[in-house]
Amino acid sequence: MKIQLGKIAHARSGDKGNLVNIGVIAYAPEHYATLLREVTAERVKAHFADRIEGSVERFELPNIQALNFVCRQALMGGGTLSLLSDAQGKSFGGGILSLEIEA
């Protein structure tokens, strides 16, 4: 069954320059295995294909049932260099929650 990631996890995100950091945290410990299986660096890059020009690296944090993604070249230069209307990484946290996963 397909569901949106937001049904089993919440997210936080931020930026530094042209780099975006996205944390995805399972609501319950039993959902962490689903995060590991379904939320890969490749899927995150594909989900934000129109925004992330660089690499995406995933870090696993099993002690808090979370994943952290570092997305490079994601803000068209970032901050004052970008022509984006919102050149900050805050919106990536909300955006990742619409990712469809297999539950």
Phi, psi and omega per residue, in radians:
M1 nan 2.313 3.116
K2 -1.563 2.386 3.067
I3 -2.418 2.887 3.009
Q4 -1.441 2.506 -3.126
L5 -0.908 -0.599 -3.131
G6 -1.070 -0.238 3.088
K7 -1.287 -0.460 -3.074
I8 -2.113 -0.025 -3.080
A9 -2.646 2.820 2.983
H10 -2.122 2.969 -3.035
A11 -2.492 2.712 3.027
R12 -2.355 2.566 3.109
S13 -2.614 2.828 3.121
G14 -2.852 -3.087 -3.074
D15 -2.500 2.811 2.991
K16 -2.597 1.896 -3.081
G17 1.130 -2.131 -3.102
N18 -1.767 0.296 -3.092
L19 -1.975 2.382 3.084
V20 -2.024 2.419 3.121
N21 -2.026 2.187 -3.128
I22 -2.147 2.129 3.039
G23 -1.802 2.278 3.103
V24 -2.081 2.100 -3.019
I25 -2.111 2.193 3.139
A26 -1.170 2.461 3.067
Y27 -1.195 -0.570 -3.119
A28 -2.370 2.545 -3.109
P29 -0.934 -0.572 -3.115
E30 -1.206 -0.252 3.119
H31 -1.528 -0.175 -3.094
Y32 -1.079 -0.688 3.119
A33 -1.062 -0.631 3.089
T34 -1.163 -0.724 3.083
L35 -1.035 -0.818 -3.135
L36 -1.022 -0.734 -3.081
R37 -1.309 -0.748 -2.941
E38 -1.692 -0.524 -3.009
V39 -1.819 1.427 -3.116
T40 -1.644 2.885 3.087
A41 -1.064 -0.670 3.137
E42 -1.124 -0.716 3.131
R43 -1.200 -0.648 3.100
V44 -1.131 -0.782 3.122
K45 -1.075 -0.748 3.128
A46 -1.153 -0.685 -3.133
H47 -1.080 -0.638 3.134
F48 -1.892 0.621 -3.044
A49 -0.975 -0.560 -3.128
D50 -1.421 -0.109 -3.083
R51 -2.057 -0.669 -3.059
I52 -1.644 1.982 3.133
E53 -1.659 -0.392 -3.094
G54 -1.756 -2.724 -3.091
S55 -1.476 2.805 3.035
V56 -2.188 2.230 3.138
E57 -2.074 2.371 -3.121
R58 -1.874 2.388 3.053
F59 -2.115 2.322 -3.116
E60 -1.697 2.360 3.135
L61 -2.210 1.309 -3.033
P62 -1.108 -0.477 -3.127
N63 -1.133 -0.398 3.085
I64 -2.131 0.267 3.123
Q65 0.889 0.927 -3.070
A66 -2.412 2.807 3.010
L67 -2.161 2.541 3.075
N68 -2.169 2.285 -3.138
F69 -2.027 2.257 3.051
V70 -1.855 2.046 -3.056
C71 -1.963 2.023 -3.098
R72 -1.633 2.627 -3.128
Q73 0.912 0.976 -3.045
A74 -1.945 -0.082 -3.042
L75 -2.251 0.471 3.129
M76 0.843 0.782 -3.136
G77 1.811 -0.482 3.096
G78 1.397 2.696 3.032
G79 0.761 -2.104 -3.048
T80 -1.356 -0.198 3.137
L81 -1.490 -0.336 -3.005
S82 -1.559 2.632 3.031
L83 -1.657 0.040 3.096
L84 -1.148 2.553 3.106
S85 -1.217 -0.485 3.079
D86 -2.286 1.514 -3.068
A87 -1.567 0.776 3.102
Q88 -2.220 2.755 -3.076
G89 -1.512 0.023 -3.075
K90 -1.053 -0.592 -3.078
S91 -1.327 -0.269 -3.133
F92 -1.141 -0.570 3.113
G93 -1.072 -0.788 3.082
G94 -1.192 -0.661 -3.118
G95 -1.142 -0.632 -3.116
I96 -1.183 -0.461 -3.085
L97 -1.216 -0.245 3.078
S98 -1.538 -0.034 3.100
L99 -1.053 2.214 3.112
E100 -1.443 2.251 -3.141
I101 -2.233 2.875 3.065
E102 -1.583 2.101 -3.106
A103 -1.480 nan nan
